[in-house]
């Protein structure tokens, strides 16, 4: 998928869509929770944009909510990016109606910003809203698409994809709060917890149990 994010050399052409890879509680590109087994019309979360630790090489991380993608071919999602161009950290916000290309917003995102992300569907109209309370801006995009499965709803930290899963940036720990799906707490829907591991099985990001309606994802040191 072809989307240019950020202002420096990172990232190049990457996608947040395409779905979870090798998902059976372990994935090579997703960590977080996915509600499945029903039809979903809304998902929302609030979190603090993590600060990535950059050393060398290009690395990437995304934090998003979405409908579909777990067991379907589309993903309707909005999220933020925290990437490394060598030792330089870059932050941004975006939407993606995969398999269409992502769209990056020009609005400023900084580590420590309080972010609220919401995706809703009604009568085949998808409303994707991203609010940065700290910076004082909200972006809402609406797209009309018919025939999408809406067979899952997710709150995810991801290693983005470009011809393969990209190296995961060290984001430390991110905590997702006020997680709701179809108006209910995500934790009440018995969602599938997903841990990220490399193709060789090395842990890359570990998802915690719920504490109320909150959970955390921890980057695992290499």
Buried (B, 14 or more C-beta within 10 A) or exposed (E): BEBEBBEBEBBBEBBBBBBBBEBEEBBBBBBBBBBBEEEBBBBBBBBBBBBBBBEEEBBBBBBBBBBBBBBBEBBBBBBBBBBBBBEBBBBBBBBBBBEBBBBBBEBBBEBEBBBBBBBBBEEEEBBBBBBBEBBEBEBEBEBEEEEBBBBBBBBBBBBBBBEEBBBBBBBBEBBBBBBBBBEEBBBEBEBBBBBBBBEEEEBBBBBBEBEEBBBBBBBBEE
